[in-house]
Amino acid sequence: MGKVKDSSSFAIGFLTTAAYVLYLKNIQLNRKVNKLKSERKIAKQKQVSNTNSNSQKNDYVMREIGIISSPYPQRAGCPRQGLLAMNSRSILTLDDSIAKECLDDLEQYSHVWVIFQFHLNPIGKGKDKNATRSQQNQKKGKFTGSKIKPPRAGGRKVGVLATRSPHRPNNLGISLAMVEEVTTMNVVGANNKFRKKTIVKLLGLDLVDGTPCYDLKPYLPSDIVPEDILRTPSWVSVDDQLSAVEWSDEARSNLHRCQRSGLLEPLYPATIEEDNDEVMNAISEIVSQDPRARHEGRGSDTQETSTYAITFSTLRVKFQVKSSSGDNQCAMILEVVEDEGDVTAQAGSYQHSVGMRRKAEAEAKENGMNLVWEFPIREGVTEGILKLRDGTTYELSSGSRKD
């Protein structure tokens, strides 16, 4: 009986000791697990902190304050500096998220700096292949387009930050424009209902139609650099403008007819005044800067009589450049017609999109239909060009609508 009692006591003692050892090991294990969790949590917090720090250091998200509407639906034909074409009108339509009170007192300034995005840089055309590669490298944190050849530098390579090239580390630009008026404009929205939008009318702006605007900053007298300390490279001041721009009687007459019919609204309201030369002067200012490409003869003395064309708002302007007296060159504007586009142009280009719409309108007219589009055609926008304001889509060669 005594032996059984001693044996039981020994077993209980052994089990108690074992349980206590397991308890201590469990505490140790929990401490290790908690420590590991704590270390991982701290490491994760550091990683998030570093990510946020790098994000704040390298990235900045901006919001559009509005969209620019201009008479330049394509990059070709834009003036190289806006103030060289002071008769060219543009409109900044303020985004609904920006209070109209933000523009209070803006009309007290004559000029503003317009900060914008080069939103068409690049759009994948052949001449932009190098820019496209630079964009891809830029997404990887690299920028390889360090040097470019400005059109007026005579083939010389220049550092991209020493130019106003659109192909930059950040696709941001700044242009100076004259403030004409701050007002409101009726815009047709969904269900063909009109709504008022706050707009800023600008003069002498060199931006493509549809350019996103990020900010306006008033131009001040202190922005002027005194001439005695102003310094620029010699190639910047190269004068390659044409000496004169002349108009054929037919081109002048057609221009006035197009404006009277409302083809240039809302930038240039329809008018019955025959002596209203505002649009003619705007086109003359653009052509006088010789909008031809270098390979087309820009800056060279030539006797060729090739015909060139630019797009101004909804018009197609055709002209010739020829030598006059001495080394001077002058331009003759031969024809101004409504832009019919070109269905044989590169798919997705502005001219191709215009051609597709004109074809659809002609087909619809034969079927007694009048097509009203949801939005204007803009370069770089290729999807939904045949979408109607009622939400349906017009299908070419069928004359039908598709829900």
C-alpha positions in Angstrom: 0.0 0.0 0.0 2.9 2.3 0.8 4.6 1.5 -2.4 1.5 2.4 -4.4 1.2 5.7 -2.7 4.9 6.5 -3.3 4.5 5.6 -7.0 1.4 7.8 -7.4 3.2 10.7 -5.7 6.1 10.3 -8.1 3.9 10.2 -11.2 2.0 13.3 -10.1 5.3 15.1 -9.4 6.7 14.1 -12.8 3.6 15.2 -14.7 3.5 18.5 -12.8 7.2 19.2 -13.6 6.6 18.3 -17.3 3.6 20.5 -17.5 5.6 23.4 -16.0 8.5 22.9 -18.5 6.0 22.8 -21.4 4.4 26.0 -20.0 7.8 27.8 -19.9 8.6 26.6 -23.5 5.2 27.8 -24.7 5.9 31.2 -23.2 9.3 31.3 -24.9 7.7 30.3 -28.2 5.0 32.9 -27.9 7.6 35.5 -27.2 9.6 34.5 -30.3 6.4 34.6 -32.4 5.4 38.0 -31.1 8.9 39.3 -31.6 8.9 38.0 -35.2 5.5 39.6 -35.8 6.6 42.8 -34.3 9.8 42.9 -36.5 7.8 42.1 -39.6 5.3 44.9 -38.7 8.1 47.4 -38.2 9.8 46.3 -41.5 6.5 46.7 -43.3 5.9 50.1 -41.8 9.4 51.2 -42.8 8.7 49.9 -46.3 5.5 51.8 -46.6 7.2 54.9 -45.1 10.0 54.6 -47.7 7.5 54.1 -50.5 5.5 57.2 -49.4 8.7 59.1 -49.1 9.9 58.2 -52.5 6.4 58.9 -53.9 6.4 62.3 -52.4 9.9 62.9 -53.7 9.4 61.7 -57.3 5.7 61.8 -58.1 3.1 64.5 -58.0 -0.5 64.0 -59.1 -2.2 67.0 -60.7 -5.8 67.6 -61.6 -7.0 69.3 -64.8 -8.8 72.6 -64.2 -10.2 72.5 -67.8 -9.7 71.7 -71.4 -8.5 74.0 -74.2 -10.5 74.3 -77.4 -8.4 75.8 -80.2 -8.4 76.2 -84.0 -5.5 73.7 -84.2 -7.0 70.2 -84.4 -3.5 68.8 -85.5 0.0 69.5 -84.2 1.0 70.4 -87.8 0.1 74.0 -88.3 0.3 75.1 -84.7 2.3 78.4 -84.4 5.8 77.8 -82.8 4.9 80.6 -80.4 1.4 81.7 -79.7 2.0 85.5 -79.5 3.2 85.3 -83.1 -0.5 84.5 -84.0 -2.4 87.0 -81.9 -5.6 86.7 -84.0 -5.9 83.0 -83.1 -8.6 82.4 -80.5 -8.8 79.6 -77.9 -11.3 78.8 -75.1 -10.5 77.3 -71.7 -13.6 75.5 -70.5 -13.4 75.2 -66.7 -14.0 71.7 -65.2 -17.2 71.3 -63.1 -15.0 70.4 -60.0 -13.4 73.9 -60.1 -15.5 76.7 -58.6 -16.1 79.5 -61.0 -15.1 82.0 -58.3 -11.5 80.8 -58.9 -11.5 83.1 -62.0 -12.7 86.2 -60.1 -10.6 89.3 -61.0 -8.6 87.3 -63.7 -9.8 89.9 -66.3 -7.8 92.6 -64.5 -4.7 91.0 -66.0 -3.9 91.3 -69.7 -2.0 88.0 -70.0 -1.7 84.7 -68.2 0.7 81.8 -68.2 -1.1 78.6 -69.2 0.3 75.4 -67.7 -0.6 72.4 -69.8 0.2 68.8 -70.7 1.7 67.7 -74.1 -1.1 65.1 -74.2 -0.3 64.0 -77.8 3.3 63.2 -77.1 3.7 60.7 -78.5 0.7 59.2 -80.4 2.6 56.4 -82.1 3.2 57.8 -85.5 6.4 56.9 -87.5 8.2 60.1 -86.8 7.6 59.6 -83.0 9.3 56.2 -82.8 12.2 57.6 -80.8 9.9 59.5 -78.5 7.8 56.4 -78.0 10.9 54.4 -76.8 11.8 57.3 -74.5 8.3 57.1 -73.0 8.6 53.4 -72.4 12.0 53.9 -70.7 10.5 56.8 -68.7 7.9 54.4 -67.3 10.8 52.3 -66.0 12.3 55.3 -64.3 14.6 56.2 -67.1 14.7 59.1 -69.6 16.9 58.6 -72.6 15.8 61.5 -74.9 18.5 63.8 -73.5 19.2 65.6 -76.8 17.1 66.6 -79.7 17.4 68.6 -83.0 15.3 71.8 -82.9 13.9 72.7 -86.3 15.7 76.0 -86.3 19.1 74.8 -85.0 20.4 73.7 -88.4 20.8 70.1 -87.5 22.6 70.8 -84.3 21.8 68.6 -81.2 20.7 70.5 -78.1 20.0 69.3 -74.6 16.2 68.8 -74.3 16.0 71.1 -71.2 17.6 73.8 -73.3 14.6 73.7 -75.7 10.8 73.8 -75.6 10.5 70.4 -77.2 7.4 68.5 -76.1 9.5 65.3 -75.6 10.6 66.0 -72.0 11.1 64.1 -68.7 7.6 65.4 -67.8 5.2 66.2 -70.6 4.5 69.7 -69.1 4.5 73.0 -71.0 3.9 76.6 -70.4 2.6 79.2 -72.8 1.7 82.9 -72.6 -1.7 84.0 -73.8 -3.8 87.2 -73.7 -7.0 87.2 -71.7 -9.9 88.3 -73.8 -12.9 87.6 -71.6 -14.1 85.4 -68.7 -17.7 84.4 -69.3 -20.1 81.5 -69.6 -21.2 79.5 -72.6 -24.0 77.1 -73.3 -22.8 73.6 -73.9 -25.0 70.7 -75.2 -24.8 67.8 -72.7 -26.6 64.5 -72.4 -30.2 64.3 -73.7 -29.5 67.4 -75.8 -29.9 69.6 -72.8 -28.0 72.9 -72.6 -25.9 73.7 -69.5 -23.8 76.7 -68.7 -20.0 76.3 -68.5 -17.5 78.8 -67.2 -15.0 79.7 -69.9 -11.9 81.9 -70.4 -11.5 83.3 -73.9 -7.8 83.6 -74.9 -5.9 85.1 -77.7 -2.5 84.1 -79.1 -2.3 80.5 -77.6 -0.3 77.8 -79.4 -2.0 74.7 -78.1 -3.7 71.8 -79.9 -7.4 71.4 -79.6 -8.2 69.3 -76.5 -5.1 70.1 -74.5 -5.5 69.5 -70.7 -4.9 72.7 -68.7 -3.5 72.4 -65.2 -3.2 76.0 -64.0 -3.3 79.7 -64.9 -0.8 82.2 -63.5 -1.1 85.9 -64.1 1.6 87.6 -66.1 3.3 90.4 -64.2 5.7 93.2 -65.1 8.4 91.5 -63.1 8.3 88.6 -65.6 9.9 90.8 -68.2 13.7 90.3 -68.4 15.7 93.5 -69.2 17.2 93.4 -72.7 20.7 94.2 -71.4 20.9 90.9 -69.4 18.7 88.7 -71.6 20.7 85.9 -73.2 19.5 83.3 -75.8 21.4 81.0 -78.2 21.9 82.4 -81.7 19.7 79.7 -83.4 16.7 80.8 -81.3 16.6 84.2 -83.1 17.0 82.7 -86.7 14.4 84.5 -88.9 12.9 81.9 -91.1 9.5 83.6 -91.5 8.0 84.2 -95.0 8.2 87.8 -96.2 4.5 88.0 -97.2 1.3 86.1 -97.4 -1.2 86.8 -100.2 -4.7 85.6 -100.8 -6.4 84.5 -104.0 -9.9 86.1 -104.5 -11.5 82.6 -104.4 -9.8 81.7 -101.1 -10.8 85.0 -99.5 -14.4 84.6 -100.7 -14.7 81.0 -99.5 -13.3 81.9 -96.1 -16.0 84.6 -95.5 -18.6 82.2 -96.7 -17.5 79.5 -94.2 -17.5 81.9 -91.4 -21.0 83.2 -92.2 -22.3 79.7 -92.3 -21.1 79.1 -88.7 -18.3 76.5 -89.5 -15.9 78.3 -87.1 -18.2 78.6 -84.1 -17.8 79.0 -81.1 -14.2 80.3 -81.6 -15.2 82.7 -84.3 -18.9 83.6 -84.3 -20.8 83.7 -87.6 -20.9 87.2 -89.1 -22.3 88.9 -92.2 -19.6 91.5 -92.2 -17.6 91.2 -95.4 -14.7 93.3 -94.0 -14.2 91.1 -90.9 -10.7 89.9 -91.5 -10.0 88.4 -88.1 -9.9 84.8 -89.3 -8.0 85.7 -92.5 -5.4 87.5 -90.3 -5.1 84.5 -88.0 -4.5 82.1 -90.9 -2.0 84.6 -92.5 0.0 84.7 -89.2 0.3 81.0 -89.1 1.3 80.6 -92.8 3.8 83.4 -92.5 5.7 81.3 -90.0 6.1 78.7 -92.7 4.4 75.6 -91.2 6.0 73.3 -93.7 8.4 70.6 -92.4 12.1 70.9 -93.0 12.0 68.1 -95.6 9.2 70.0 -97.4 11.5 72.9 -98.0 11.1 75.1 -94.9 14.0 77.5 -94.5 15.4 76.8 -98.0 15.4 78.9 -101.2 13.2 77.1 -103.6 11.3 77.8 -106.8 9.1 74.7 -106.5 5.4 75.3 -106.6 4.2 72.3 -104.6 0.9 72.8 -102.7 0.8 72.3 -99.0 -2.2 72.2 -96.6 -2.9 72.9 -92.9 -6.0 72.5 -90.9 -7.5 75.6 -89.2 -10.5 74.7 -87.0 -12.9 72.9 -89.5 -11.2 74.3 -92.6 -8.5 73.0 -94.9 -6.2 75.8 -96.1 -4.0 75.1 -99.2 -1.1 77.3 -100.1 2.2 77.5 -102.1 5.5 79.0 -101.2 7.8 80.6 -103.8 10.8 82.9 -103.9 10.2 86.6 -104.5 12.8 89.3 -104.7 16.3 88.4 -103.3 16.2 85.6 -100.7 12.7 86.4 -99.6 9.9 83.8 -99.9 6.2 84.5 -100.0 3.1 82.4 -99.7 0.0 82.4 -101.8 -3.2 81.0 -100.2 -5.0 79.3 -103.0 -8.0 77.5 -101.4 -10.0 77.5 -98.2 -12.6 74.7 -98.0 -14.5 72.8 -95.3 -12.2 69.9 -94.1 -13.6 66.7 -95.6 -10.9 64.5 -94.1 -9.3 61.5 -95.8 -10.5 58.0 -95.3 -7.3 56.7 -96.9 -5.1 58.5 -94.3 -3.4 56.6 -91.5 -6.0 54.8 -89.4 -6.6 56.7 -86.1 -5.3 60.0 -87.4 -7.3 63.2 -87.3 -7.8 63.3 -91.1 -8.9 59.6 -91.1 -11.5 60.3 -88.3 -12.9 63.3 -90.1 -13.2 61.3 -93.3 -15.1 58.5 -91.5 -17.6 61.0 -90.1 -18.1 62.8 -93.4 -18.7 59.4 -95.0 -21.3 58.5 -92.3 -23.0 61.9 -92.7 -23.3 61.4 -96.5 -24.8 57.9 -96.0 -27.2 59.1 -93.4 -28.3 62.0 -95.5 -29.2 59.6 -98.3 -31.5 57.8 -95.8 -33.1 61.1 -94.6 -31.1 61.1 -91.3 -29.3 64.0 -89.6 -26.4 62.8 -87.4 -25.6 64.8 -84.3 -22.3 63.7 -82.8 -21.6 63.4 -79.1 -18.2 65.2 -79.2 -15.9 66.9 -81.7 -13.1 65.0 -83.3 -9.7 65.6 -81.7 -6.3 64.3 -82.7 -5.3 61.2 -80.6 -9.0 60.3 -79.9 -9.9 57.3 -82.1 -12.5 55.4 -80.2 -16.2 56.3 -80.4 -15.9 58.7 -83.3 -19.2 57.5 -84.7 -21.1 57.8 -81.4 -24.2 59.9 -81.5 -25.5 62.3 -78.8 -28.4 60.0 -78.1 -26.1 57.2 -77.0 -26.3 55.1 -80.1 -23.6 54.3 -82.6 -23.8 54.9 -86.3 -22.6 51.9 -88.4 -21.0 52.8 -91.7 -22.4 51.2 -95.0 -25.6 50.2 -93.3 -27.3 53.5 -92.4 -28.4 52.1 -89.1 -28.0 52.9 -85.5 -26.7 50.4 -82.9 -27.6 50.6 -79.2 
